[in-house]
């Protein structure tokens, strides 16, 4: 049988608003270009 190491219930974790905004802005600035089976990543800032 599996052994339970924690008896406390885990809190549901939610990210901060700043973290979500950072990730969204990063994904908007990231551009991936493909040339002859090669991928190039560039950040448009």
Residue pairs with C-beta under 8 A, 6 or more apart in sequence:
26 43
29 43
29 44
29 45
30 41
30 42
30 43
30 44
31 41
31 42
31 43
31 44
32 39
32 40
32 41
33 39
33 40
33 42
34 40
